[in-house]
């Protein structure tokens, strides 16, 4: 249940209640450049001749969302395996590839085998690799998770690789959309991107968590209770591994590429030099400082809240399903907020949303604390009103989150130099996503060091590591949390967030008032 910025399924993860919030922000870079490209050509959209292409793009983006959703579900599954928050911090590195793809995107865009196809040169191998990795996981995931100590390092390496391949596939598909669709329909690429990834993430996260839960299936689907869900984790991975391999083979054999001389191409070296030129702009440097630091105030709420709710007894599949009623809100919010971010001052909404979102850091801390008391003694289920409260809180939180996201995206679109296509937008989105990832990894890493525990049978035993914990249990005691590091981090993050607002508020106003020449690098 990572609380990510609106489109975080792809980078900034993924999530509302598990809104890829995540990990989905940087997907917007190509979408915005597509939309700008569509505006320049001023052709009416007519899908005649492009229905198959739109369907293919949608399918490719759905496939892209599957490993992202699976990566988003693993922290919830691991939380029930008594792993440490330092191990959760290690696993959080799997979200980084989509925030770093700018570093190899020029290579993917410019290096290819002509006879094979510019985009298929990268799309076919990466999708085959995703399929092979999923088949490997299907044969080993149960043993990795069900061992006495789950091998978090191996899981991190595998899912980092999966997301690296998915990010590379994303670069290829985003570029292919510009030539696959007719010019009048290029704007549909962003729709395929958004809807397809969201659907894929939903399948890989919510569907997996719900239908692999024996308790959920026995309660809501089956008439005769069984000891396992309708699907197993290994079976789910095997199925989608086969789907990846079959789909990739069909695309390789049946879909042919066409080239378009209008697609901008600076070459590998030219693109890297262009990025350096952009970063040298003083305005861009100041914006980079803001993007890398603004999310530190939200890190504890975004990274730890969901894990703490699971720790307090809320079922992971229940948290995943809470994302469903929030979907209509996620669709409507950008449409409503965009009315206030169009124009010359989109950052006004950004500045207004920050203090409200910071306050939710304390609200979530209170929610986690209340969770420990709301369930009646001896009861396994939480009362209905508890979940109503969660939905209301998360719904209000989404308003603040989407307000920041839509406004900063509008600002990126306003200042990006249109003469250099999507490179400018991709850079800004990469920095923005990186600012969220480093803070989340750091916050997860420090939950355990800031937590104070004590053995109930021996006050001298601090339960600081696995050996001391086992010694406490062996003596007939249990480790009791005296001070939870999550609450300390929540207060620190909120305090840092308001200090950041005092430090950078005028800078946001100043950046918004700069002339266009302060941002352009062409000519």
Number of C-alpha atoms within 10 A of each C-alpha: 30 29 31 32 32 31 29 30 34 35 34 34 34 35 32 33 27 32 34 32 29 33 35 30 28 30 27 19 23 25 23 22 23 24 16 17 20 20 14 9 11 10 12 11 14 11 15 9 10 14 11 12 17 21 12 17 24 24 19 25 26 24 26 31 30 25 25 34 32 24 29 31 24 18 23 24 16 18 19 14 15 12 15 17 21 18 19 24 21 19 24 24 17 25 30 25 23 31 28 20 20 22 13 14 20 20 15 20 21 16 14 15 12 10 9 14 17 21 25 24 18 23 26 20 15 23 26 20 19 27 25 18 18 26 22 16 22 21 14 12 18 14 13 16 17 11 10 10 11 19 16 17 11 12 20 21 14 19 25 20 17 26 25 21 24 27 27 24 26 26 24 22 22 21 19 23 25 22 18 23 22 17 18 17 22 25 23 21 27 23 15 22 26 21 14 23 30 29 20 25 34 29 20 25 29 25 20 23 27 22 21 21 22 19 19 19 21 18 11 8 14 14 9 8 13 12 10 15 21 18 18 18 18 18 16 18 26 21 14 20 23 16 14 23 18 15 17 21 15 10 15 17 8 8 13 11 14 11 12 11 7 9 13 11 14 16 14 17 12 12 19 19 13 18 18 11 12 22 19 12 15 12 15 17 13 15 18 17 14 19 20 18 18 20 27 24 29 26 29 30 28 30 26 24 24 25 23 18 20 21 18 16 15 20 20 24 23 16 22 25 18 20 21 16 11 18 13 9 14 19 11 10 18 18 11 12 18 18 10 16 23 14 11 12 17 24 23 17 20 22 19 13 19 21 16 15 24 25 17 20 27 18 16 24 22 12 18 21 15 13 19 14 10 13 17 11 7 6 8 10 11 15 12 8 10 14 15 12 12 16 18 12 15 19 19 14 23 26 20 23 24 23 29 26 22 27 25 23 23 20 21 20 19 18 20 23 20 18 13 18 19 21 25 25 24 25 23 24 28 25 21 27 29 25 22 30 27 19 22 24 22 18 25 25 19 16 22 18 12 15 17 16 20 22 23 18 14 16 12 9 16 19 23 16 10 10 9 16 19 15 16 22 15 10 12 12 16 19 22 13 15 11 13 15 18 23 23 15 24 26 16 15 23 24 15 18 25 16 13 17 18 11 11 18 13 11 15 18 14 11 18 18 11 12 10 12 10 13 19 17 19 12 4
